[in-house]
Amino acid sequence: MFSRKADGPLSVQIPVPAEDRPAWTKVAVIAAIGFVVGIAWPKLVGVRLGPSVPEASSAAAAASAPAVETVPSPSASPSAPVVPVVAATPAPAPVASAPPPLSVTVGRGVVFACKTADGDTLKGGECGSLPGLDSIVMPRLRKLDECAEAASMTGKVHFVVHLDFPRGGLALDLGRHGVSSPDALLACAKADLAGAGVTGVQHENPRYSVAYTVTFAGGSGGAASASAQASPSAAGRTPSDAADGAAQVVWEVAIVRDAPKTGKVIARLQRGAELHIGAPKDGWYPVKYGDGFASDGWVYRGAIGK
């Protein structure tokens, strides 16, 4: 060390070895203070010095991970490592959608012709109106949604109601249509209108012809009927004609008449009923049915898969 006095000579001081060593006591004190401030104190007061792993995310990741089962290899020795097998999660079964229900909409009646007491024929508006007729006819035509033959229908059918007030009755005919089995619908409609009286309907003329439009939409009976026609019966015979003239009913209910088309309904046969059929006439088949095939009647061709 050099020192110089203002008025004295320059002098040099050399430190002894004991004075040239580091002060280890001070170093230890400084290190202890740093440890307490940097590490011990945050732990004591609960202070986090860095980010932690989110517990919720870890739990979700563990839940979504596929289950792993360790299965020993068949050819491995007892000391060999086990082989991890990941359990496959079964795919959810497809949910079949329900078919839409059958919808039957009936429009209000339209008078398109009538006859006067003198026998003259009038058209449309010349005939006047028939108050009260719709309340009799429309609810009965809506019952066509209960007709088994209507289950597969989609389209419009025009029914013509003929009113004969002197006789106090009505008759039903089939008009224009856009469905596959209109005769079967006509049979159901006639059955629904059977016994309907018209004595309370106000009128000016003795006879009228009134048109009602019925719209069919939805339903799944068509697919069921097609499946029944395509598949063999339990006896190993198809619903169509066999070599011996036998057939089966493929509709849910088949209407049996005493004459083709407009004959009186004499029976209703369930699907699968056995029949003996003859030569068709205008789309209708003469059939024998019942015990010992002792009963006779006529069935529409669609009812037996024709």
Phi, psi and omega in degrees: 000137181253141174217149183219126176272155185297321185245000183255178180282158178291133179232151181240130178246125180254122181289149178285162181302325181295327180281343183272357180278151179289153180276088184296331179296318178294321179298317180296320180295317180296318180296319179296319178296320178296320179297315181297315183290319187273330188237304186293316184296314177301323180292322181293321183267359176079029180265128177269130181268354181212168180291149178247161180286128179298126181292320182297318180295322179295320179293320180295320179295323179292324181290324183279348180290139180294148179291136182241124179244132180268122182238127180293143178293137182300327185266000184272154176283166180302333181270355182288152180292149180281155181259123179288134178240123180273122180285122180284137178278123182295141179289143179296140180291139179294142180264119180284131180279140180288140178294149179293144179289156178291133178244128179238119179245130182245124177276161180293151182290145179238116178285121181242351178198156176200167177234136180278175178295336178275358179092005179281145179261127178246160183239142169049240185296341179292341184275342185082190184252170180231078180300133178097346182289319181301323181292343178268316188276314188299313179300327180287324177289332177293339178291356177296344176291347176266354181284125182299324181290343181273352186299330182257010186277142170215118182142191182244146176227133177256120176256142179247120178261123178258121182255132177235092185293324178301326179267349177070033182218177177220156177231159184232133176234165179262128176260214179295148183207163178224037180237169188277328184231069184293328181296324178294321177294320179299320179298317179294319181295320178297320179295323180289328182270357181298131178085000179290128180262153182236016184295333182270004181274127178287138183206160178250337183238160184283334185224140181221157170233123185234134181259136175235132179258125180245126181251128178252134179213146178079198181088158182229015183292334181298318179295322180294320179294318180297322178295320180293324180288327185279332185267146178290158178280174182297333181276003179082020183236140180283159181293343179283182183300137169261180183295334182267012179080020181267155178208172177227153176284127180253345174279165176299318177220130176251131180271130179254128180246161177275354176205157181298149173064284190255012181292166180290139177286122183245346180194161174229124184252138180279162179302137179094353180297137181278140180224155165247126187244159177243202182286134183287158177218112180055040178085003179243144182247132170288133185229155168242134187213177177086191180297121180067014182053043184271347182261147182243153176180190180234139181231140178293144187300323180298332182291341180243020174079028180263000000 
